[in-house]
């Protein structure tokens, strides 16, 4: 980049302003008022920028119009659910390079697209920890990279730190890498994308993806459109199998593999490296100043057993982990219970709070199982309990022995109020992540809680960004709240009986950890098991059956592993029973493990025994698309959200459907009732599942019924079924 003096440029441009204003006072031609969106500026083509929208210095108004995203320690940190802000800056002093916020609001809430067909870029960023605002701004015909320092947080003014003009591109070259060069956050099933400075076209040659550790090479023929996607300036590689976690990779693009529209060849690439994420980070922490795991080494038996189970279930895809020992949480189990009970009692007294996403108890407002419209007596009982919790800092189980407690605890207080408490929130609120720990370098974060007492806070899977980042208050080593989109789970390993055999406790805890880990990998619900055979570790009977049969690893249906997780290929499914291999043996890639025996119906073999289940995963969504209109509107966190996408993947003609305005409302409505739909049994694919699981971070995964798998008696006669 070439150094550029923005102060001088601003002075020159503002000096010219008076001449422009004089000319504007004598308009020529059409004088109609044309609405201009000053926040949308396409960068000049000669820069071949990977951005489709940049900041713009408007000389007529003496303002900079741009879009800004807030970050905390490099992690996108939405404010009140908004992650992109339209910002207008006044030029306070061109000489001093000083600017101030003139107005702000949500950016591009309609989800408009740029000239390249992608969603409008947000060129600016603000780092909350340093107060530095950086941006790419168009000034006259120059594209300038700038940085400003916040100097007054009250009136929001900034001083210029640096400004550099970008050099106009000549040779065909990359401008962006996903994942970024030398990053350690690559998901093992993600695409690898390289963005170029101009349109690219296929020539001849093979791109190489090299595993640095093993030396293994996967080749991508540039003319193989299945593995190599080219869309405008974007080249994407789709590896045939999942990459190996916690491994370094290099991408090499040979000379002459690509060319631009003028036939100029690409010189090639051999220095693009990245590292895949570690599968799981185990963060072990005690509470009440005690822990079952005082060292990383003491947790090894549990970590290795859990990873052995997950590795087997995933056919080797889940293989890496790291263990970190956190400082013990000073809060005691009784205090955490007290705080959880106090919070839920307060919520019940307030009618469960406001109807907003940020309210954790929002779903209790209409829940008949929760206390509704408390009587005068019920309010008096809760007020008494509230004061008791404040005075004693213990859980309400102790209050149950008081005079009022003996009358009301079992009859309604526990079932209508206390069972909705979340004491685990207060445990996790009190811990901090290790220094230099980067959550994004791990696929899943797990918090392994433990104490020498009998209290056990159970286990659950969640996301740092749950309820728009308001459900949890987990913090970095610097005390900053984490709100980015990443799955985690917590699991309490404490012995609720106090005298369980170590082997039994190990079996219980590792199976719970596997269950929660599978949730974080994408199984949002639970399999259904009315027979109580416990064949799926994700069913309500799974845990008990695991302890009864001691299946190692815990069993998990092949259907889930193929469609939900992508751990096994669709080639593992057949209609020929003679080809089925026993799933209790080590899984071998390329063999058949799932027998289709009817519509939505499957059987599989485990340790010589046949198990059967039906799984109409998309049936509910298909019925809704066929019979009802779909109302949609952008969400606060995703202005591009369109509920019509719940139906589009299962349409025969993806362009079918009528979208219309709803008179007097901001919402719109899709009608697909006259459309033809695919046969969701005969045409079921992993790609169809992925279209719901991956779009907009899974916002469309509500189309999939994650509780659809139902265990059934195995009918031997169905094994003659022919699809």
N, C-alpha and C positions, 0 to 999 in steps of 0.2 A: 504494500500500500504506500501511497505517496502522501507526505505530510501536507496538511491543508489548514489554513488559518480561517476558522469559521467567523471570528469576530469581524475581520476585514470584509469578508463576504457579506455578512449581515448588514454592515454599515453601507456597503455599496448598493445592496438590494433595497434597503429602506430609503436611501437617498433617491432612488429611482421611483419610489412610490408616488411622489407628488405628481410626476408627469403622467403616470398611469391613471391616477385619480382624475386629472384634468381631462384626459381622453375619455374616461368613462362617463363624464358628466354630459357628453354629447353623443348619446348612443345612436348607432346606425342599424338598420335592418330590424329584425324581430325583437320587440321590446318585452315579450312575454316573460313572466317570472319563472325561471327554470330552477327547480330544486337540485342542489348539488350536495353530494355526500363528501364533505371535505376529508373524511377519515379513510377514504378508499383511494389509493394512489398506486397505479401499476408501475413498477420500476422500468426504466428505459431498457429496450431489448439488447442494446449493445453491452450491457453489463452481464447479461445471461444469469441474473440472480436466481437463486433457488426460492426466493420469496416472491409471492404474487401480490403483495401489498406492503408498502413501506410508509414511514412517516413522511410528511410533506410540509416544507416551509412555505407558507402562503404569504407572499410579499404584500399583496393587496391589504391583508388584514393584520400583518405583523404577528402572525401566530404559527405555531407548529401543531399540526393535527396528526395524531398517531394512535396506535393501539399499544397497550402496556399490560404485561402479565406480572403478577407479584410472585416472588420466590423467597424461600427461607432456606439458607444453606444450600442453594442450588436446586431445591425441590419446589415444584409448583405448589403454591399455597393459596387456594381460593379464599376470598374475603366475602363472607355472607353468601357463600355458594357461587360467587362470580369469579371466574379466572381470567377473563379478558375485559379490559376497560378501555373505552374510547376516552382519550385525554387530549385536551387543547391547552397548549402552553402560550402565554403571552411573552413576547420579547421585552423584558424589563429594561435591559441595558445591553445593546449590541457590543459596546466597547468592552464591557466586563464579561460578556458571555453569560449573562444572568437571565434565567427564565423563571416563570411562575405559573402554577396551575390556574387556568382560567375557568374550565368546566370539565366535568367528567361524567361518565355513565357507562352502562353495559355496552360492549362492542358486538356488533353483528348478531343481535339476538334472533334475527330472521334466518341465520345460517346461509347467507349469500355466498356464492362461489366467485373465485377470481378468474382471470383470463385463461388459466390453465385447467379450469374445471375442478380445481380443489378448493376446499374451504379457505376463505381469506386468511392470510397470514397475520400474525400479531408480531410486529417487528421489534417492539420495545420490551424491555424487562427491567424490573426494579427489585434489587436485593435488599430485603428488610434488615439484614444483619449489618450491612455496611452503609446503607443509604445511598447506594450508587445506582443511577438510572442509565442504561445503555440503549442505543437505538441506531437504526439505519434510516437516514433521513435524505429525501431528495431536496437539494437546494439548487435552484435554477435547473441545470441539466446534469449536475454532479450528484452522484450517490455517495453519501458521507457517513462513515461509522463514527458515532459520537459517544461520549460518556460524560455524565454530569453528577455532581456531588450535592446531596441534600444539605442545605445550610440553615434552613429555618423550617422546622416541622409544623409550626403554628400556621404560617401563611403559605407553606409548601413552595419554597423557592429553592432553586438549584444554581450552582455555578459550573461552568464548563471545565472539564478536566482534560479532555483530548478530543481531537477531530482529525480523521484521516479519510481522504478520498479513496474510493475503490478504483482499482485499475480496470479499464475496460478489457474484456476478454478477447483473446485472439485464437489460441489453440483450443481444441476440444479437451475439456478437463473436468474432473469431478468437483462439485461444490459442496456436497453434503453426503455423509455416510450414516446409515442406520443399520446396526448400532454405530455409535461414534468410534473414531479411531482410538485404540488403546482402552476402550471402555471395558468394564467388567460386569456389565448388566445384560448381556445377551440372553434372551430366553431360548431354550434348546429347541423349541418348535417354531421360532419366529423366522420370518423371511429376512434375507440380507439384501439391503437396498443401497444403491449408489445413484445419486442425483448428479446429472451433468449440467454444464452451462449452456447447452443448446440441444436441440432435437438429435436423437441418436438412432442409428439404423444398424441392422445386422450385416456383418461381412462373413468371415469364416474363422474358425478356431475354437478352442476349448478353454473355458474359465476353470481355474482350479481352486478348490477349497481344501486347505491342508491343516490337519490336526498336528500342531507343533509337537505335542508330547509323544504321539504314537507314530507320526510320519505318514499316517493314512491319508490318501488323497481321493476326493470325490470330484469327478469331472462333469462339467456342464457344457454340452455342445451349444454354441451360441444360436444355432438354428432349431434347438429343441424348445418349442414354445411352452411345453408343460413345465419344464424345470427353469427356463429362463424367460421372464416376462419383460417386455419392453413397452413402455407407455409414455410416449413423448420424450421427456428428458430423464425418465426414471427406468433403471434396470434393476430387476429383483430376481434373486436366486431362491429357489425352493429346494432345499436338500431332500433327498429321497427318504432319509430316516432322521429321527431326532438327533441333534448333536449330543456330544458327551458333556455333561455338566462339569463345571470347574476345570475346563480345559482351554488352552490358548489355540486360536485359529488364525490363519493367514489366507487372504484372498488374492489371487494373481489373475490379472486380465492381460493376456498377451497382446503384443503389437498387432494392429490390423484386424482385431476381432470386431471392432466397432468403427463406424464412420459417421460424419455429420451430413447434413442435407446437401453440402457442396462436394461431397466425396472425400473430404479430408479425413484421413485415418487417425484413430486414437493411438497415442504412443505407448499406452499400456500402464499397468499398475502392479506393483509388487511389494508395497509397504503398508498395506491395509491389514492391521491386526486388531483383534478383540478377544475378550475372554467370556466364556459362558458363565451364567450364574451358578453359584453353589445351590444345591437343591433345598437344603434346610439348614437354618441356623438354630441350634438349641441354646437358648439363653436360660441358664439355671439360676434360680434365685430363691432364697429362703425368706420367710416372713416371721415376725415375732422374734427376730434375732437368732433363729435356728434353721437348719436345713438338713435334709437327708443327703445332700450332695455338697460337701464342703470343698471339693476340688473337681476340676474337669475330669480327672481320671476316675473318680468315684461314680461318675455318670456313664462311663463307657459301656458297661453291660446293657444298660437300657437303650442308649443311642444305637449300639451295634445291632441289637435285636430288632428295634423299630426299623432301622434302615435295611436289614436283611429281609424283613417282611415286605417293605415297600419296593425294594429292588426286584423281588420275585414277582409281585403282583403287576409291576409295570414292565415286565420283560426286560429288565436291565436299564430302563430309562432313568429311574431315580437311583442315584448311586453315590452322591456326595453330601457331606455334612460338615459343619464346624460347630464346636461347642465353646460357649463363652460363659464364664462365671461372673455374675453380677454381685454387687454388694447387697447383703441382706436388707430386706425391707423392714424398717423399724416398727411399722404398724403391726399390731397383734391381730390374730384371727378374730377375737371378740370385738376389738375396736372396728375392724372392717365390717363385721356383721352389724354392729351398731350403726355405723354410718350408712350402710345399705338400707337398713330398716328405717332409719330416720328419713332418708330421702324418699322412700316409697310411701311412708305415712304422710309426709308433707304433700306429696303428689295426690294421694287419695283425698285429703282434706280440701284440696284445691280443684276437685273434680277432674283430676289427671292432667290439668294444665291446658295449654293452648293447642289448637289444631294446626301445628306447624311441624315440618319435617325435623327440625332441630330438637323437638321435644321427644325424649326417649320413651315416655309413657303415652305417646299420642294414640297408639292402637288400643289403649285401655279405655279411652273416652267412650267408645261404643261397645266395649266387650262385656257381654252379660255375665261372664265369669268374674269380672272385677267389680268392686263395690261401686254402686251407682246411687246417686241421691241419698247420701247417708242420713239417717234419722238423727234427732237431737241426741239420743242416747249413744248412738254409734260415734258421733262426733266427739262426745265427752270421753268415750273409751279411748279413741285415738289420741285425743289431747293428753290424756293421762299417760298413755304409752309413750307419746312423744317426749314428755318431760322426763319420764323414767329413763329413756334412751340417752337423753342429754346428761342426766345426773350420773348414770352408771357406766356408760360407754361399753355396754355389753349387748349381745344379741337378745332379741325379744323372747327367745326360748326360756330365758331365766325369768323374764317378766310373767311368763305363763303360769308361774307358781304363786303369783300374787293373787289377792282376792278378786280383782277385776279380771286378771288373766285366766284364772281357772273358770270363770264364767263365759268368757268370750274368745279366748285364743283358738280353741279347737272348733268352735261353732261357726266362726266367720272371719276372725282377724287374720288367721294364717292363710286360709284358702282364698279370701277375697282381696287381701292386701299384701301380706308379707311375701307370698310366693312369687310376686313379681319384682322383688328387690334384686339388686345387682351388686353384691359386696365385692365381686371380683374387680369391678371398676375401680374401687378405692385401693385395692392392692396394686393394680397396674398403674394407677395414678401416682403411686408413691415410688415407683422405680424409674431409673434412667438407663438409657442404652449406653454401652461402653464407648469411651472416647475413640474416635477414628472409625467407629462402626458405621458402615454404609448399608442401610436396609436393602436398597435396590440391587446390591450385589448378590442377593439371595432370593431364590424363588419364593420361599416361605419362611416366615419368622415364627418360632415357637417359644413361648414362655413356659418353662417347666417350674411350677411353684411347688414348694414342699415345706413341711414343718414337722417337728417331732411330736406334735399333739395329734388329736383325733379329728380335728376339723378338716374337712376336704371341700374345696370350693368347686369341685366338678371340673368340667372342661367345655370349651366352646370354640367354634371357628368364627372369624369375623374379618373386618377390613379396617385399616387405619382411617379410611374415608367414610366409614359407615355413618349414616344419617348426616351426610354432608360434612363429615369430620367432627361432628358434635357428640358422637356416642362414646368416644374414648378420649383420654387425656394422657397418652403415652408420650414420653419426652426424650429428647436427645440428651447427650451428656451435658450440653449447655443449657438444658431446661426448656428447650423450644418444643412446642407441641407438634407431633407428627400427624399430618392429615392427608398425605398423598395416597393414591390408590394402590394398595398392596395388601394381599391376604396374610393373615396370621392366625394362630390359635394359641390358647393357653390350656394347660392341663395340670391339675393338682395331683401330685404323686403321694401325698400324705396318706398314711394308713388310718382309715376311719375306725378300725377296730382296735388298733394299738398293739396287736400281737400277731398279725398275719405272718405266715411264713414268707421269707424273702423271695422264694421262687414264685409263690402265688402272687405276691404284690408286683413282681416283675412282669408276670404274664398279664395281669389286669392293666397295669399302666401302659405297657407297650401296645396292647390292643386298643386302648382308648386313644393313644397317640396316633395310631394308624388310621383310626376312624376319623379323627379331626383333620389329619393331614389330607385324607382323600377329599374331605369337604373343601379344603383350600385349593386342591388341584382342580376342582370344578364340579363336583357332585353336590349340588345345592340342597338336595332333599334327602329322603330316606327310602330305601326299598321296603316293600310291604310283605310281611310274612305271616299270613293267617294260620299257616300250618305249624309255626314255631319250630321249624327245622333249623333255623339259624344259618342258612347257607350263605347269606350275605352279611359281611361285617357292618354293612350300612343299614341293616334292618333293625327293627325294635327287638328282635330276638338274637341278634348277632353276638352281643357280648356274652350272654348266658351260654349260648351254644359253643362259643370259643372256649370257655372254661370247661364245658362238659366234654367236648370232643377233642380239645387241644389240637385243632387243625393248625399246622404250621406250614405256610403262613395262614392267617385268617382268610376264609374264602370270600371272593368277590366276583360276581358273575361276569362271564366273558363279554356279554352284550355291553356292559358298562365300560369295560376296558377298551372295546373297539370304538363305540360311538361317542360316549361321554369324554373319555380320556385320550383316545388316539394312541394308546399304549400298544395295541395290536392292530394289524392291518385288516381290512375287510375281507381279505383272502382267507382269514381264519374261519369264515362262515361257509357252510356247505349244506346241501340237502341229502347227501349220501352218508348214512350212519356208519358205513364201513370205514370211512376215512377219519372218523373222530378219534383224536388222541386224548388220553387221560390228563385232565388239567392239574391233577395232583403231582404229576411228574414235572420236572423243569420244562418251562415253556420254550419251544423251539420255533424260531421265526420261520414262517412258511408252511407250518403244519396247520391242520384243521382242528378247531376246538369247540366250535359252536354249530349246533345242528338246527336248522330252521325246519320246524315241523308243522307249521300252519300260519294263519294270518296273525301277525304280531306275536307268534308263539315260538319258543325255542327250548331246546334241551341241551345239556352238557354233561360230561362224564367226569366224576371226581372220585378217585380211589375206588373205582369199580362200580360206583353207584350213579344212576342217572337222576338228574335234577331238572325240573321243568318250571318255566315261568312265562308269563305273557307281559309284553311291554308296549302298550299303545302310546308312545312318548309324545306324539304330536296330535293325537286324536282330538283333544279338547280345543286346541288352537284351530284345527281344520274346521271343526263344527262352528266355532265363533266366526271365522272368516266367511263361511258359507251362509250364515243366517243373520248376522248382525252388522250394523255399521260401526266403523272404528273411529272414535273421536280422538283427535290428537292435537297437541300444542307443544312448542318447545319447552324444555324444562330450564330451571334456573342454572343448573350446572351443565346442560348440554343444549345449546340453542339450535343444534341440528337434529334433535330428536324428532322422529316421525313414526308414530305407532303403526302406520301403514306397512312398515317393514316387518311387522309380525306376520303378515300374510304373503308378502311378495315372494319369499323363497319357495313357497309351495304352490305358486301359480304355474300353469302350463305356459301362458303368455305373460312374461314379467311386466309388460306394459299395460296389461288389463287393469281395470279399476277406475273409478270416478272420484275425484277429489273436489269437494265443494266447500264454500264458506258457510258458516252458521250465522244467520242474521243476528246482528247485535252482540255477537260473542267473538273473542279473539281466537277461539278454537276452530279447527277445520274438521271435515269428516270424510273418511274413505268409505266407498261402497264397492265391495268385491262380489256381491251376491249373484251377479250375472256372469262371473268368470268361471273358467274351468280350472280344476286343481289336479295336481299330480296324485298318483296312488301312493300315499305315504308309507305303505307297507312294501310294495314292490320296488319303489324308487328311493327307498331310504338309503342315505349315504352318510359317511363321516363329514363330507363337505357340507351337507345340509345342516348337520348339527353345528358345525363351525360357523355357519352364517348367522346363527343365533347367539352362539357363545362369544364370538369375537367382535361383532359390530358394537361400536361405542362402549367398549369395556363391559360387554355382557348385558346392556340395558334391554336387549330383546330376548334374553334367555328365559323370560317368563313364558315364551311360547312352548318351551319344553317342560313337560310334567316330570319333575325329578323324583316324584313318588310313584311313577307309573309301573315299576317292576313289581309284579305280584307272584309270589311262589305258589305253585300248584302241584297236585299229585302227578307224578310222572306216568304218562300213558304210553306203554310200550308199543301199542298199535300205531301211534303217530309217527314212529320212526320209519314207516314206509311212505311217509308223505313225500310227494314230488311237487316242487314249486311250479 
